[in-house]
Amino acid sequence: VGSEDALHILNEEGDAWYEAKEYQKSYDAYRRAIEDSNPDTCDSIVARNYVDAGTALEKLKEWSKALEHFTEGRARYKKLKDLRIMAHCDEEISLCYVWLGDGVSALVHAQLALDYAVTAEDDVHLMWAKSRMALSKKTLGQYQEALDLFAEAKSMMVSQSNPPWKAIIKLEKQSADILKKLDRMDAAS
């Protein structure tokens, strides 16, 4: 069973591969860290590796495996009573369910993330939770609610000191897709 230092090195390797956009290698490093860990002494490191592995799997579009990793990471962070990271996991779990086409489960986890963000008065998590709620509503065919939530999330994103432009563009594309479905092409362009 790996030492805490060895796990940190594997985690740093996973981070480096992720930054290099080598997501499979990133996942492999995080997975080795999970497998080599002693959960009795390194639970926070193991929890982080589950979440990081889930993030790499999202980039690989392996939604079911990512969902498993985020769900395990969330359970471990719940045990550690880290509500902020649990909310992050709920955001990512919601996203996985969206891509798997399960709008109901996506909505449940988006709502959990939103509840945390509102209670903690955490604007960053509120912004992401609203975007996950919007995606969930779109998946469920609740298009007007989705458009309203996309607009709220986008407004929050553009007011950030360093706006997440890539995410803003994705939100715009999702909104345009809804408008096309609603046959409102004039507003989609």
RAQUISUL-V552532 format. One record per residue. N is the residue number from 0. RES is the residue in one letter. PHI is phi in degrees with one decimal (999 if undefined). PSI is psi in whole degrees, -180 to 180 (999 if undefined). BURIAL is + if it has 24 or more other C-alpha atoms within 12 Angstrom, else -. Layout:
<<N;RES;PHI;PSI;BURIAL> <N;RES;PHI;PSI;BURIAL>>
This chain:
<<0;V;999;131;-> <1;G;-67.2;150;-> <2;S;-77.7;166;-> <3;E;-61.6;-39;-> <4;D;-63.3;-42;-> <5;A;-63.5;-38;-> <6;L;-67.0;-39;+> <7;H;-62.1;-40;+> <8;I;-64.9;-44;-> <9;L;-63.1;-38;+> <10;N;-65.2;-43;+> <11;E;-63.4;-37;-> <12;E;-62.8;-45;+> <13;G;-59.7;-42;+> <14;D;-62.0;-43;+> <15;A;-64.5;-44;-> <16;W;-63.3;-38;-> <17;Y;-62.2;-47;+> <18;E;-61.1;-31;-> <19;A;-82.7;4;-> <20;K;62.5;29;-> <21;E;-102.4;76;-> <22;Y;-68.5;-34;+> <23;Q;-65.9;-44;+> <24;K;-64.6;-37;+> <25;S;-60.7;-51;+> <26;Y;-57.4;-44;+> <27;D;-59.4;-41;+> <28;A;-66.5;-45;+> <29;Y;-62.8;-40;+> <30;R;-64.0;-42;+> <31;R;-61.1;-40;+> <32;A;-63.2;-39;+> <33;I;-65.3;-47;+> <34;E;-67.8;-32;+> <35;D;-88.1;-1;+> <36;S;-84.7;160;+> <37;N;-108.3;100;-> <38;P;-62.3;-19;+> <39;D;-71.5;-26;-> <40;T;-115.2;-15;-> <41;C;-128.6;36;+> <42;D;-60.0;-37;+> <43;S;-69.0;-34;+> <44;I;-69.6;-42;+> <45;V;-63.1;-45;+> <46;A;-58.5;-46;+> <47;R;-61.4;-42;+> <48;N;-65.2;-36;+> <49;Y;-62.0;-45;+> <50;V;-66.5;-45;+> <51;D;-63.4;-39;+> <52;A;-63.8;-40;+> <53;G;-61.0;-39;+> <54;T;-64.9;-42;+> <55;A;-63.7;-40;+> <56;L;-65.7;-34;+> <57;E;-60.1;-43;+> <58;K;-63.2;-29;+> <59;L;-85.0;-1;-> <60;K;59.4;32;-> <61;E;-98.3;76;+> <62;W;-63.9;-41;+> <63;S;-65.0;-45;+> <64;K;-67.3;-39;+> <65;A;-61.9;-44;+> <66;L;-57.3;-45;+> <67;E;-59.2;-44;+> <68;H;-69.1;-42;+> <69;F;-66.1;-37;+> <70;T;-65.4;-43;+> <71;E;-66.8;-42;+> <72;G;-60.3;-43;+> <73;R;-61.2;-44;+> <74;A;-60.6;-40;+> <75;R;-70.1;-40;+> <76;Y;-68.6;-30;+> <77;K;-64.0;-44;-> <78;K;-60.7;-35;-> <79;L;-82.0;-6;-> <80;K;61.4;38;-> <81;D;-101.5;89;-> <82;L;-67.0;-33;+> <83;R;-64.0;-45;+> <84;I;-73.9;-31;+> <85;M;-59.5;-42;+> <86;A;-63.9;-41;+> <87;H;-59.7;-44;+> <88;C;-61.1;-42;+> <89;D;-60.5;-39;+> <90;E;-60.4;-45;+> <91;E;-74.3;-36;+> <92;I;-61.3;-44;+> <93;S;-57.8;-46;+> <94;L;-61.3;-43;+> <95;C;-59.5;-46;+> <96;Y;-62.6;-37;+> <97;V;-57.9;-50;+> <98;W;-70.5;-20;+> <99;L;-87.7;-3;+> <100;G;82.3;14;-> <101;D;-102.8;84;+> <102;G;-64.1;-34;+> <103;V;-64.8;-50;+> <104;S;-65.7;-37;+> <105;A;-59.9;-43;+> <106;L;-65.5;-39;+> <107;V;-58.3;-48;+> <108;H;-75.3;-32;+> <109;A;-63.6;-39;+> <110;Q;-66.8;-40;+> <111;L;-60.6;-44;+> <112;A;-64.8;-41;+> <113;L;-65.4;-42;+> <114;D;-58.3;-45;+> <115;Y;-60.6;-49;+> <116;A;-60.1;-42;+> <117;V;-67.4;-47;-> <118;T;-63.2;-43;-> <119;A;-83.2;-5;-> <120;E;53.2;47;-> <121;D;-104.0;99;-> <122;D;-64.4;-34;+> <123;V;-65.8;-48;+> <124;H;-67.4;-32;+> <125;L;-62.4;-43;+> <126;M;-59.8;-48;+> <127;W;-71.6;-38;+> <128;A;-63.0;-40;+> <129;K;-64.8;-38;+> <130;S;-67.1;-37;+> <131;R;-68.4;-38;+> <132;M;-61.5;-42;+> <133;A;-61.5;-46;+> <134;L;-61.8;-40;+> <135;S;-62.2;-46;+> <136;K;-63.8;-39;+> <137;K;-62.3;-44;+> <138;T;-60.6;-33;+> <139;L;-84.5;-3;-> <140;G;80.5;13;-> <141;Q;-91.9;74;-> <142;Y;-68.6;-42;+> <143;Q;-65.8;-42;-> <144;E;-61.7;-40;-> <145;A;-61.8;-46;+> <146;L;-59.3;-43;+> <147;D;-63.3;-44;+> <148;L;-68.8;-39;+> <149;F;-59.0;-43;+> <150;A;-63.3;-43;+> <151;E;-63.0;-46;+> <152;A;-63.1;-44;+> <153;K;-62.0;-43;+> <154;S;-58.9;-42;+> <155;M;-67.3;-38;+> <156;M;-66.5;-45;+> <157;V;-70.3;-18;-> <158;S;-87.2;-3;-> <159;Q;-69.2;153;-> <160;S;-65.2;-30;-> <161;N;-130.5;83;-> <162;P;-59.0;140;-> <163;P;-80.2;80;-> <164;W;-58.2;-38;-> <165;K;-60.6;-43;-> <166;A;-68.0;-38;-> <167;I;-62.5;-43;+> <168;I;-62.9;-41;-> <169;K;-62.7;-40;-> <170;L;-63.3;-42;+> <171;E;-60.5;-42;+> <172;K;-64.8;-40;-> <173;Q;-63.9;-43;+> <174;S;-63.6;-44;+> <175;A;-61.5;-39;+> <176;D;-61.1;-42;+> <177;I;-64.4;-45;+> <178;L;-61.5;-37;-> <179;K;-63.3;-43;-> <180;K;-62.6;-33;-> <181;L;-86.8;4;-> <182;D;61.2;39;-> <183;R;-114.5;61;-> <184;M;-60.9;-32;-> <185;D;-60.4;-39;-> <186;A;-80.9;-21;-> <187;A;-75.5;-22;-> <188;S;-94.4;999;->>
